[in-house]
Amino acid sequence: MIYRSKAPLRIGLAGGGTDVSPYSDLYGGAILNATVSLYANATIEPLEENAIILEAIDRDETEQYKWDTHLPVNGKLDLLKGVYNRIQKDYGITGIKGFRLSTYADAPAGSGLGTSSTVVVAIIGAFTEMLKLPLGEYDIAQYAYDIERKDLQLAGGKQDQYAATFGGVNFMEFYAGDKVIVNPLRIRQKYLFELENNLLLYFTSTSRESAEIIKKQSKNVTEKKGRPIEAMHQLKLQAQMMKEALLKGKLNDFGDILDFGFRQKKEMAEGISNSLMEEIYETAKKAGATGGKITGAGGGGFMIFYCPGTTKYKVIKSLEKFGGQHKDYRFVEHGLTTWTM
């Protein structure tokens, strides 16, 4: 038997950063995101030998251990180890001598599409398939959050785990006590097709350590710094504005709403934007984009641009000089999917 899973990466459309504690605990956060046809995959293959083999195929990293109920968290494939350790602790893994756990992601960690959290969700999905664990969507998303943020002490927000698990276009609300409400949006198909046509996903060919930026963001809230907190309030408002525009098909408003958010997000913490990203942003706007944003925590990775009409092709051409690349995608409705072969 081979146990497989896949979970979609997401594009954060509005409200990014308001899902991060302590802001979400104190004021409540709101985010609009959508999953796309880029995935994190996980496979578990039981072995006859007394071994645990872990491999991140896309990163060409492999670790091997003798069977144990706890693996050392030492900076090497810690996401895989973190899930295994927690599953062993909570449920136990019996009936097999050993296994190979393999992962593969369509976008690198630190690129702003929620890759790391989506990998964790996919791994949980593979173990859930193998062990027949009684976990629903909210359970899996919260489990992934607990493993990353509490067990492994990795800084970050809450949206990625829920987007990967639920899939689709969602308006998410975040409150104190790890309370999360996922509101799936029923968007007319032609609006999604138009958004898909006009929204350019551009990889700057750089990745960043999002944890440091998020730590600065959280510190600004803890220290009650007025401007960063006000920027987060405005981003929460942006999520509401974009939700309404998408539901009503007012896609011509998208660029302006993104541009509003781009200016606000830079105020949240130092390092979210930089001179290269500013130049890329201005170049895209001169070529016809009406707005855009940095995906994820910022500092590098992917950016998105709203390009009305046929301007997307001019924008793509104008960005060639920066050495990045645009990424083809489709919006997808499904979230975490698991199966056995």
PyMOL commands that set and color helices and strands:
alter all, ss='L'
color gray80, all
select helices_A, chain A and resi 23-27+57-59+78-90+115-131+137-151+159-166+189-198+210-222+226-248+251-265+275-286+311-318+320-322
alter helices_A, ss='H'
color red, helices_A
select strands_A, chain A and resi 3-14+29-47+51-56+61-66+98-105+169-175+179-184+199-203+291-294+302-306+325-326+337-340
alter strands_A, ss='S'
color yellow, strands_A
deselect
rebuild
show_as cartoon
